[in-house]
Amino acid sequence: MAEAAKTVTLKVERRNSTDETSYWEEFELPYRPNMNVISALMEIRRNPVNKEGKKTTPITWDMNCLEEVCGACSMVINGKARQSCTALVDQLEQPITLQPMKTFPVVRDLIVDRSRMFDSLKKVKAWIPVDGTYELGEGPRMPERKRQWAYELSKCMTCGVCLEACPNVNDKSDFIGPAPLSQVRLMNAHPTGSMNRDERLNAIMGEGGLASCGNSQNCVESCPKGIPLTTSIAALNRETTVQMFRNFFGSDHAV
């Protein structure tokens, strides 16, 4: 007797819009070696028929680079937030459950609106200001030792997984989350970025800043890039303490 063809079963939490109630839909598709979750979703998009054989709407999801660099394809896979491009079918228990991240508003199906995170990056000025510096020549060089650990922080791809894993980031809290905090440390470490150091530290000393971190350490456990987020948070705790004294006594006084 011929062996039955191997299949892949996906159970997807779907929602047509932000305000509608979610529902589950199962799909079964032929197995191919080296499949990842993205390729399975692409197969369903090509032929949107559910497990019951009924024609349905294609699943919507975000993706871009397909090599765990852009962070766009974050979703909850078998109960864990991660990148779907590096989630290999052979390493997942079936049925493979796919859900949108709950920290962010759901737009449709597996697509979420990550504006909350991007707004937090704006709040802490997570960029290096370079306007008007073109004619000034080369800027100061960063010491190699500092550059090495700063590079680890620069791997952040704003995927939102650390915010999804953090119990203090939810719709009842204004906590900006681990990723924006870590970016404050990265930008302040840059020789040019350090010019806005006080401004960034003051931004995270207010509502939704460092004081809202409960130190669960879920963020560092879940980060797909292995970024030392809790190390950054600890360093920022020390730096904001110094900043508090600087604010109290005046910036002209050494602490």
Helices and strands as residue ranges (DSSP letters): E 7-14, E 23-30, H 37-46, E 74-77, E 80-83, G 89-91, E 96-99, E 106-108, E 111-112, H 115-123, G 134-136, H 144-153, H 161-165, H 178-189, G 193-196, H 197-204, G 210-212, H 218-222, H 229-249
